[in-house]
Amino acid sequence: EPTVAEEHVEEPASDVQQTSEAAPTIEIPDTLYYDILGVGVNADMNEITERYFKLAENYYPYQRSGSTVFHNFRKVNEAYQVLGDIDKKRWYNKYGYDGIKQVNFMNPSIFYLLSSLEKFKDFTGTPQIVTLLRFFFEKRLSMNDLENKSEHLLKFMEQYQKEREAHVSEYLLNILQPCIAGDSKWNVPIITKLEGLKGSRFDIPILESLRWIFKHVAKTHLKKSSKSAKKLQQRTQANKQELANINNNLMSTLKEYLGSSEQMNSITYNFENINSNVDNGNQSKNISDLSYTDQKEILEKIVSYIVDISLYDIENTALNAAEQLLSDNSVDEKTLKKRAQSLKKLSSIMERYAGGKRNDKKAKKYDTQNVVGYIMHGISTINKEMKNQNENVPEHVQHNAEANVEHDAEEN
């Protein structure tokens, strides 16, 4: 079910909607994006998401090894940007290619980064920065547009945050209930879940944040709680101060390099105006025009800011959700104590996958550099690829060009 934020963050009627409503209705849905992901047209969102990550993770490490692999990675991300969004999926099902001609697709590695930060959503919900940046990039908003909408966005983000915390708290209760009930194999599905998350971008820092929060929240509800309570208070205060600085730095950097619709051309594209994906007629700074060194430096800053903001958000959400779980007035003290003990055990399991603070910092630096390298490759490759496609046959009927993607989907 869509959350309040998903229902209301979007504008009342987008250009895509208006164009789609005027387009001729096709009797049979265009199945190309379904074929790319290797799912049927009746696949639910869980199946679509699972297939996306399986294929994206298959192509991601090798996308610089040849144009075919990058093309496949791009098409898998395009497919999920359409089929993973309730409204875009509806337009695509009804109008086929014409329904998504004006959709603004993100650089595949940027979209994959945001999706990876969302992959832990059972434990974290979707980080607010991920929701906002998707809105920002997909709408090709200027920073002035974003600032004008800030009051509207914040209102719905506040409501969405409540939903997030309630969802995470409910999920924690569901996975910990077997432990509370004394089931000796309670940890088996949790280990399976964490094994499935292992290897995702920024998995180690996310798990380190979660295990630390769960450990100390649990301890505050058990004996000798004062030390953990103090640690939580200090960390929360430090996070708030850091978050304010990082938010300002991110907004300033985005304003300088992605502040206008023209500047967005370096990291977004659509099928309606392919030529505009290349040209930057004004004199504003464009990431695609920077030297290799400057481009790398700016993108590493942006990615690092996004990840840090997400981690602070994740910690705050996990803390509030865990507190809800352990402060439930509808159950007795004995049950609350068992919940706290179970949460502490969950933290210990997560610690095996996180590897501690030192490993966390190294992993975050490595993943940042890794993602940025692929974003840069996408920036330098995507306009050329789209120009070539535009000079040949229209993409929505070019099924042969997608044969490799569909074949790989079947193989996987």
RADANOR-V210033 format. One line per field, one symbol per residue. ss: DSSP state (a for helix, b for strand, c for the rest). phi: phi as a letter, one per 30 degrees, with the letter a starting at -180 (. if undefined). Layout:
ss->???
phi->???
//
This chain:
ss->cccaaaaaccccccaaaaaaaacccccccccaaaaaacccccccaaaaaaaaaaaaaaaaccccccaaaaaaaaaaaaaaaaaccaaaaaaaaaaaaaacccccbbcaaaaaaaaaaaccaaaacccaaaaaaaaaaaccccaaaaaacaaaaaaaaaaaaaaaaaaaaaaaaaaaaaaaccccccaaaaaaaaaaacccccaaaaaaaaaaaaaaaaaacccccaaaaaaaaaaaaaaaaaaaaaaaaaaaaaaaaaccccaaaacbbccccaaaacccccccccaaaccaaaaaaaaaaaaaaaaaaaaaaaaaaaaaaaaaaaccccccaaaaaaaaaaaaaaaaaaaaaacaaaaaaaaaaaaaaaaaaaaaaaaaaaaaaaaaaaacccaaacaaaaaaaaaaaaac
phi->.ddedddcdddebdddeddddcdddcdcedcedddddibddcdddddddddedddddddedcdcdlddddeddddddeedddddceddddddddcieddbecddddeeddddeddddcdcddcbideedddddddddddhddddedddceddddeddddddddedddddddedddceddddjddceddddddddddddjddidddddddddddddddeddcbdhddddddddddddddddddddddedddddddddcbdcddddedbbabddbddddcdbddcddbedcddedddddddddddddddddddddddddddddddedcbdddbdddddddddddddddedddddcdijdddeddddddddddddedddddddcddddddddddcceddcddddceddddddddc
//
